[in-house]
Amino acid sequence: MDFVLPAKSGRVPIPSFCVESGRWHRRAGEDAGSFSSSKSYLSSKKLRMAAKLSKSQGEVWQKVAETQEDLSESLDKPLYAAASPTSYQLTVEDEDLQKRKETYRTAFAKILDDQPRAVGYAFVINGEINTADAYGSGVLFRKLWSKLLDAAVLEAIGELRRKSEAPPTPVTSDVIQQWFIEAEKTGVSGRQEVPPRLRVDSRRGEKTIVFDTCDHGFNDAVLHKNLVTN
C-alpha cells in the first residue's frame, strides 16, 4: 500500500498485513516491541493482489504459501526456514535464492543509466506482460528502483517452472504503450482513502487492474500508477 507520512504528522495508523502465519512469539534475539525494516516488496503478483485488491488476511497467507512453493520448485529445494516455515521474509532471504537473484540484478544493473528521464518501468515474464509502475517523479522512481527490481526478479524466478520450450514472442515498447492506453479506458470501480493524505482509485478491466494513488497534498495528482495483468 502506498503511504505518505507528512512531516510532524504525529501518530497515524499504517495499513498492513501479516506475511507469517501461525507465529505469535518473537524469535531468539528479536525485539518484541517493534518491527525491523524489510528490504523486500511482495514479489509475486498474486500475493500483491491479495493485499491490494482482496484485502484479505487469509488470502495473503494463502498466497505467501503459494509463492514459497513456486520459488522452492524453481530452485529445486525447499525454501521454508526452520525458524519459521511460514515466513515470507525468511524465504526470500535464503542464500541460494539471493545468489540466483544477483545474476538477474547484474544483468539489469545499468538499465537506467541511459534513461535519465525515466519515471517507471514495465516487466515481462515468459513473453507475457506482468506489471508496470509509473511515478510522479523520476527521483521517487529511482529511490524505489532497487526494491522494484528485486520484486520483479523474484517473480521471474518463481515463474521459471512454467517456462515453455518454445521462445516467447518479444514484447515491444509499442505493445506496452497500447496496454497502457487500453487500461485507461476502464472507469473507476473502487476508491479507498489512505489517511492522512492519499486516495487509491482502482479500475478493473477484462485483462488489467489499474491502481492510481492520488495525493491530496498535490491537488490529487497521481503519485503512483500501478498496472497489473489479470
N, C-alpha and C positions, 0 to 999 in steps of 0.2 A: 504494500500500500504506500503510495506517495504520501509524504508527510512534510510539512513546513513548520518549523518551530521559530516564531519571531523572537527577536531579542527581548529580554525581560518579560517573557510571557507568564512566568510563574509555573505552577504545576498544571499540566494538561494531560488528559488521557491519550494513550497511544494505541491504536488498533493493532491487534496481534493475534497470532495463532501459535499453538504448541506444535513442534515437529519432532516430539519424542514421547510417544505414548507409554503409559504404564509406570513412569518413574516419578516418585514423589519425594525423594530424598537426595541430598547432594552426594556427589562422588567424593572420594578422598581428596582433600586439598582444595576443593572448590569453595567459593564464597556462597554461603546460603542466603545472604541478604540481597544480592544483586546479580544481574546477568553480565557476563563478559561480552565483548563485541564479537561479531562474526564477520569473516571476510567473504562470505558466500551469499549469493542470491539463491532463491529456489531455482534449481536448474531445469526441471522438466516442465513442459508446457501444461501437462495435466495437473501437476501439483500447483502451479501458479494459478490456474483457473479454479481450482478448488478453493483457494484463498481469496481470489479477486472476484469471482463470479458466483460460485455457490455459497461462499462464506460459511462453510460447514466444517466444524472442527473434526467431526467423524470422518468426513471425506478427505480432509487434509491428512489425517493419519493413514487412511487407506492409500492415498497417492504417494505418501512417503514410502510405504511398504513396497508399492509397485515400482517406484523409482529405484529403490535399493535392489530389487530383483533384477531390473533392467541392467543396472551397472554391474551387478555381480555376474550376469550372463555374459556381458561384453568382455569382462576381464577374465572370465572363466575361473573365478574364485569367489567365495562368499565375502561380501563387504559388510558384515554385521559385527560391530565391535563387541568384544566380550564384556566390556564395562557397561554397555547398554545397547543391546541388539536393535532397538527401535530408533536409535538416534540418527537423524539425518546428518547432523553436523559431523559426527564421528565417522560416518560412512564416507563423506566427501573428503575427509582428512586422511583417508587411507593412503599409505605411502606409495603403493603401486599405482593407484588411481592418479595421484599427484604427478608421478613420473609420466604417465600416459598423457595427462593434460598438458604438461610442459612441452611435449612435442608439437601440439597444436598451437600453443601460445607462441612458441618460437617462430612458427610459420607465419603467424599473423602479427608479430610484434611491431612491425613498422608500417602497418596498413594505413595509419592515419598521417604518416609523415608528409605525404604528398597531397593531403586533403585539409588544408588549414581552415576551410570554411565549413567543414562537416559539422552537422548538428544531430546526426543519428546514423543508424545502420539497419540493415535487414540481413537475416541469415537463412540459408537454405540447407537442408539435410537430405541426402539421397535424391536430389532433384526436385524436392518439394519445399515450397516456401513455408517457413515455420513462424517466425516472429519478426517484428520491426519495432524500433523505438526511436522517436524523434523528440528533441528537447527544445526549449525556448531559447537556449543559447549554446554556442559551441563550448564555452567554458564549463558549463554544467555537464554537458555530454562527456567531455574529456575527463572530468573528475570521476565520473561513473564508469568510464570505459573498461577499466580493468575487471570490475565485478561483472559487467555485462558480458564481456568476452569469456570470462570463466564459466558463466551460466550456459552460454551457447556451446562452448566446448564440451562441458559435461553432458549436455543433452545430445550432442553428436556422438559422444562415446556410448551413451545409453542406447542409441539407435543403431549401433554397428551390427547387431544381430539381425536387423531387418534389411540390411543392405542386399540388393539383388545382384546377380552376377552380371547382368547387362548394364553398361554405363548409363547413368541418368542423362536426360536431356538438359543441357545447360540452361539456367535461368538468367536472362539478360536484365540489364537495368530498365529497359523498356517494359518488360513484364512486371517488374516491381512497381514502376510508376503507374501502370494501368491498375495494378492491385490496389494501390493507394486511392486512385480515383474511384474505383468501384466501391471500395469500402466506405467512402464518404457519402455515398448516395443513400445510405440507410439512416432513418430517423432515430432520435434518441429514444431508447427503450427503458433506461434506468438512470437514476440520479441519486447520488449519495453525498451528503455533506461530511467532510472530514475536518472537524474543528482543529485549530482555530481559524483557518483561512482558505481551505481548499474545498473544491467540489469535483467529484468524479462522475462524468457523464459516460454512459455505456450505450453502444449500438451493436445489436446482434443481427448480422445478415446471414445469408444462406451459407457462405463459406468463411466469413471473417467476423471476429468480435473486435470492436474498437473501444478503447478506454481513453477519454480525454480528461486530463487533470487540469482543472481551471483554477487560477489563482485569484481569489477575491482581492488580494493586496495589489494586483496589477490589472484592474478592470476586467477580471475574468479571462485574462489571456491564457492560452493553452501552454501550460508549463511542461507538459509531457504527453505525448501521444503514443499509445501502445496498440499495435495491431497484432492479432493472434489468429491463425487459421484454425477453423473448426476441425 
